[in-house]
Amino acid sequence: MIIEAIITLISVVFKVLFAWINLPQVPTEIVTSIDTYLDLVFNNLTFLGFFFRPVTFKIVATSAIALYLFSKLYKVTMWIYHKLPLSSN
């Protein structure tokens, strides 16, 4: 519910900010080719289920994101820590 409201708010802001830009319509050939590609990708995701369980993908993706963000968070924390004035008295 909250996420839906945030996404709606962001889309409204984008529409207001970029409403003055008049872009032409995308050609139908490009739209159909993108739709075909996306259908091909998402319709064959069940095929991957024969080899990998979806739970495995969720765990691996979550772990990868956590490890990547931990290194960034550690660097920022250490940078802030080194900026603190600590006396040796």
C-alpha positions in Angstrom: 0.0 0.0 0.0 2.7 2.4 1.0 4.9 1.3 -1.9 2.0 1.8 -4.4 1.5 5.3 -3.1 5.2 6.2 -3.4 5.3 4.8 -7.0 2.1 6.8 -7.8 3.6 9.9 -6.3 6.9 9.5 -8.2 5.0 8.9 -11.5 2.9 12.1 -10.9 6.0 14.1 -10.3 7.6 12.8 -13.4 4.5 13.6 -15.5 4.4 17.1 -14.1 8.1 17.7 -14.6 8.3 16.4 -18.1 4.8 17.3 -19.4 6.2 20.2 -21.4 8.4 17.9 -23.6 6.5 16.8 -26.7 8.0 13.5 -27.7 6.7 11.8 -30.8 5.0 8.4 -30.6 7.2 5.4 -30.7 6.8 3.5 -34.0 4.7 0.4 -33.7 7.5 -1.8 -35.0 9.7 -1.0 -32.0 6.8 -1.5 -29.6 5.9 -4.9 -31.0 9.6 -6.0 -31.0 10.0 -5.0 -27.4 6.8 -6.7 -26.4 7.9 -9.9 -28.3 11.2 -9.8 -26.5 9.7 -9.3 -23.1 7.1 -12.1 -23.7 9.9 -14.4 -24.8 11.9 -13.7 -21.7 9.1 -13.8 -19.1 7.2 -16.8 -20.7 10.4 -18.9 -20.5 11.2 -18.2 -16.8 9.3 -21.3 -15.9 11.9 -23.3 -18.0 14.6 -22.1 -15.6 12.5 -23.6 -12.8 13.5 -27.0 -14.0 17.1 -26.2 -13.2 17.0 -23.7 -10.3 14.4 -23.1 -7.7 13.0 -19.5 -7.5 13.9 -19.5 -3.8 17.5 -20.0 -4.7 17.4 -16.9 -6.9 15.8 -14.8 -4.1 18.5 -15.9 -1.6 21.4 -15.4 -4.0 20.1 -12.0 -5.1 19.5 -10.8 -1.6 22.9 -12.0 -0.5 24.6 -10.3 -3.4 22.9 -7.0 -2.8 23.6 -7.2 1.0 27.3 -7.9 0.4 27.6 -5.1 -2.2 25.9 -2.6 0.1 27.8 -3.7 3.2 31.1 -2.8 1.6 29.7 0.7 0.6 28.2 1.2 4.0 31.5 0.2 5.7 33.4 2.7 3.7 31.0 5.5 4.5 31.0 4.6 8.2 34.8 4.5 8.3 35.0 7.9 6.5 32.6 9.4 9.1 34.5 7.8 11.9 37.8 9.3 10.7 36.2 12.7 10.5 35.3 12.7 14.2 37.6 14.7 16.4 38.9 12.4 19.0 41.3 13.6 21.6 44.1 11.4 23.0 44.1 13.2 26.4 
